[in-house]
């Protein structure tokens, strides 16, 4: 192997180490994840709240508002999807890196209505190096499950701490 190739190989190894280090879990406090939610204009528009967070888990809620209903008086499916995706994304972010949704699937079991708040619980099923799978339950105030969901996220190489 020529010296040029050795140098390129060493540089690649250094870059791989930098990416690997940025993927290492950072200590993320609930306050830091709340700030992340607060920086999301769409989540703020819908009034999403993060109530509990720990590694691989997020629990939050959204007020049932007449502006979020469909023609049948239930929460519009897009609002329910937004809550589920946001909470699962926050759960995935607890490992220290920004994430982006690869795929999401919702099962609307019952109409989301007749409740003051819609609660969501997102939990990790498997978190690999870059890909994570999460399940979500959306519930009414009595904890009756109305919607279930599965999401897959891509974990970026950018640590959340890099942007505060």
C-alpha positions in Angstrom: 0.0 0.0 0.0 1.4 3.4 -0.9 1.9 6.2 1.6 -0.9 8.1 0.0 -3.4 5.3 0.5 -2.2 4.9 4.1 -2.9 8.6 4.7 -6.4 8.3 3.2 -7.1 5.2 5.3 -6.0 6.9 8.5 -8.1 10.0 7.7 -11.1 7.8 7.1 -10.6 6.1 10.5 -10.4 9.5 12.2 -13.6 10.6 10.5 -15.3 7.4 11.6 -14.2 8.0 15.1 -15.6 11.5 15.1 -18.9 10.2 13.8 -18.9 7.5 16.4 -18.2 9.9 19.2 -21.0 12.2 18.1 -23.3 9.2 18.3 -22.5 8.5 21.9 -25.4 9.2 24.2 -25.2 12.6 25.8 -26.8 13.4 29.1 -30.1 14.9 28.1 -32.2 16.4 30.9 -36.0 16.6 30.6 -35.4 20.4 30.5 -33.2 20.1 27.4 -35.8 17.9 25.6 -38.5 20.4 26.6 -36.5 23.1 25.0 -36.2 21.0 21.9 -40.0 20.7 21.8 -40.4 24.4 22.5 -38.2 25.1 19.4 -40.7 23.2 17.2 -43.2 25.8 15.9 -45.7 23.1 14.7 -45.7 21.4 18.1 -46.2 24.8 19.8 -49.1 25.6 17.4 -50.8 22.4 18.5 -50.0 23.0 22.2 -48.0 19.8 22.7 -46.6 19.3 26.2 -43.9 16.9 27.3 -44.8 15.4 30.8 -42.2 12.7 31.3 -39.0 11.6 29.5 -36.3 9.1 30.1 -34.0 7.1 27.8 -36.1 5.6 25.0 -39.4 6.9 26.5 -41.5 10.0 26.2 -45.0 10.8 27.6 -46.9 13.9 26.7 -50.3 15.4 25.9 -52.2 17.8 23.6 -55.4 19.6 24.5 -58.4 18.5 22.4 -59.3 21.7 20.6 -62.3 22.3 18.3 -59.8 23.6 15.7 -58.2 20.2 15.5 -61.4 18.2 14.8 -62.7 16.7 11.6 -66.2 16.9 10.2 -67.3 14.1 12.6 -66.2 16.0 15.8 -63.2 13.8 16.5 -59.5 14.8 16.4 -58.3 15.0 12.8 -56.0 12.0 12.0 -53.2 14.4 11.0 -53.2 16.0 14.5 -53.1 12.5 16.1 -50.2 11.5 13.8 -48.3 14.8 14.6 -48.6 14.1 18.3 -47.5 10.4 18.0 -44.6 11.3 15.6 -43.4 14.2 17.9 -43.4 12.1 21.0 -41.7 9.1 19.4 -39.1 11.5 17.9 -38.4 12.9 21.4 -38.1 9.4 22.8 -35.6 8.6 20.0 -33.7 11.8 20.7 -33.0 10.7 24.3 -30.0 8.8 23.0 -28.3 12.1 22.3 -28.7 12.8 18.6 -31.2 14.5 16.3 -33.4 12.1 14.5 -35.6 12.1 11.4 -38.6 10.0 10.7 -38.1 7.2 8.1 -41.6 5.6 8.4 -44.7 5.8 10.4 -47.9 3.7 10.6 -51.0 4.5 12.6 -53.9 2.3 13.7 -56.9 4.4 14.5 -58.8 2.1 16.8 -61.5 4.5 18.0 -62.4 8.1 17.3 -60.3 10.5 19.4 -63.1 12.6 21.0 -64.9 13.3 24.3 -61.7 14.0 26.1 -60.1 17.3 27.3 -56.6 16.0 26.5 -55.1 13.4 24.3 -52.2 11.6 26.0 -49.3 9.9 24.2 -46.8 7.4 25.3 -43.8 6.5 23.1 -41.4 3.7 23.9 -38.4 2.2 22.2 -38.7 -1.3 20.8 -35.1 -1.4 19.4 -32.5 1.3 19.1 -29.5 0.3 16.9 -26.5 2.5 15.9 -28.5 4.6 13.4 -32.0 3.1 13.1 -34.6 2.9 15.9 -38.1 1.5 16.1 -40.7 3.0 18.5 -44.3 2.3 19.4 -46.8 4.9 20.5 -50.2 4.7 22.2 -52.6 7.7 22.2 -55.1 7.6 25.0 -58.0 9.6 26.4 -58.1 11.1 29.9 -59.1 7.7 31.3 -56.1 6.0 29.6 -58.2 4.2 27.1 -56.1 3.4 24.1 -57.6 5.1 20.9 -54.7 4.9 18.5 -51.5 2.8 18.2 -48.6 3.6 16.0 -45.2 2.3 15.0 -42.4 4.7 13.9 -38.9 4.1 12.5 -36.2 6.9 12.9 -32.8 7.6 11.5 -30.4 8.8 14.1 -28.2 11.5 12.6 -24.5 12.0 13.4 -25.3 15.4 15.0 -25.4 15.4 18.7 -28.2 17.6 20.2 -25.7 19.3 22.5 -24.0 20.7 19.4 -26.8 23.2 18.9 -28.0 23.5 22.5 
